[in-house]
Amino acid sequence: MAPVVDQLPHHILFYDYAQDILERRAPHREAHLAGIRAAREAGQVVMAGALGDPPHGAAIVFRGVDPSEIEDFAQKDPYVQAGLVGDWHVERWNVV
């Protein structure tokens, strides 16, 4: 039997962090993580995490979510609103 292929599109939201994120994130961290947890519990986020050590950015993988909704998610993210994310963008991820 052939494996079932997931037909829902995946997108990755990439964040580029400010250089001083570790010093500035504490007041915003719980709200930032709560937003990701809520999206995960809603079945929208597959996985998420910081990139690098020390972190220089992050990747949040969405499944079955329209890119415009992901952009709305980013604009409402406390890290983005506080200027902790210098730049962000959404890319389709063609999972095979």
VENPE-V939525 format. One line per field, one symbol per residue. ss: DSSP state (H for helix, E for strand, - for the rest). Layout:
ss=???
//
This chain:
ss=---------EEEEEEEE---HHHH-HHHHHHHHHHHHHHHH---EEEEEEE-----EEEEEEE---HHHHHHHHHH-HHHH---EEEEEEEEE---
//
